[in-house]
Amino acid sequence: MRATDPVERYATQAIAGGSKSFASAARLFDRRTRRSVTLLYAWCRHCDDVVDGQVLGHGQSMQDPRDADRRVDALAEQTEGALRGTPGAAPPFVALAEVVRLHGIPPRLPLEHLSGFRMDAQGRRYDTLADTLDYCYRVAGVVGVMMALIMGRRDDATLDRAADLGLAFQLTNIARDVLDDHAAGRLYLPRDWLAEEAVGAHEVSAPPQREAVARVAQRLVGAAEPYYLSARKGIASLPLRSAWAVAAAHGLYREIGQQVRARGAAAWDERVATSRRRKLHHLIAGGCTAALGKSGLRDDAADPRAQRRCSLWTRPPTC
């Protein structure tokens, strides 16, 4: 994307450095949507980096909980200014202010996103899958909802599917980043699942427990599948270019989870990533999915898979 102003240049650099997979898919949006999606991503990326003491998602380190809480307080103050239309000069908050103004994003959605970082700052425990999904919604599902609003959709059915895609993405990220997160003092795997494998919270990084932890990560990848299926069903409701981009991102992230599952205990020997060839495959496949969407992906009352949304963790109402 050719950046035409300082804030857009900042956002373009943020998405290029912070998520190669999402950056690849984002190129498929139409120009106006791509700009807003990239600006929103830049604000999200900035908040994550500030809380974790990292740069563009890299170099996460153990943080003093008291200091992390103060960082979230500062982010909340700047974010509230942006939501009031007074973002100051910092590019991430100028970016957020523009997106909220252009697309009528309810102010509580960015604040819900910050509440996920508050969980990190306060060392929230995740005892069950429901606890983990609550966290996933706040740090990723609510972003999916905001992205859908940018794409012009406001109906609850589509917003539910958009939240599901964010949940699926975050479950994939958790499975991929188990050891990095644990080294930084974070544990998002459900503790009851770890207990079933006789793995203590402090033992997650221990080499003798690698096989057991891998089984829990594989189980988490499996838990993401119904959310990926639900999200795929929602692609048909999006404009064509947006459907193409979302379908490509869907394929890219899902493949990362499938690689984690296939590698088992070797999943963390090196960071799981998608090759250029596979990225191209998903970009092409996303185009086919989008083109067939109206006839092939829209919910069909006769298809029992279409009913699965009823059994999934469900976001709070938007309005």
Salt bridges, closest charged atoms under 4 A:
ASP5 OD2 - ARG35 NH1 2.83
GLU8 OE2 - ARG31 NH2 2.88
GLU8 OE1 - ARG35 NH1 2.55
ASP48 OD2 - ARG45 NH2 2.63
ASP49 OD1 - ARG45 NE 3.22
ASP52 OD1 - ARG186 NH1 2.79
ASP64 OD2 - ARG66 NH2 3.14
ASP67 OD1 - ARG70 NH2 3.77
ASP67 OD2 - ARG71 NE 3.01
ASP69 OD1 - ARG118 NH1 3.03
ASP73 OD1 - ARG118 NH1 2.77
GLU98 OE2 - ARG35 NE 2.83
GLU112 OE2 - ARG108 NH1 2.78
ASP120 OD2 - ARG186 NH1 3.68
ASP127 OD1 - ARG125 NH2 2.84
ASP134 OD2 - ARG124 NH2 3.48
ASP134 OD1 - ARG138 NE 3.24
ASP155 OD1 - ARG153 NH2 2.80
ASP156 OD1 - ARG315 NH2 3.23
ASP160 OD1 - ARG315 NE 2.70
ASP164 OD2 - ARG309 NE 2.71
ASP177 OD1 - ARG176 NE 2.93
ASP177 OD1 - ARG271 NH1 3.06
GLU196 OE1 - ARG219 NH1 2.91
GLU197 OE1 - ARG215 NH2 2.90
GLU225 OE1 - ARG254 NH2 2.90
GLU255 OE1 - ARG278 NH2 2.81
GLU255 OE1 - HIS282 NE2 2.70
ASP299 OD2 - ARG161 NH2 2.47
ASP303 OD2 - LYS233 NZ 3.16
ASP303 OD2 - ARG305 NH2 3.24
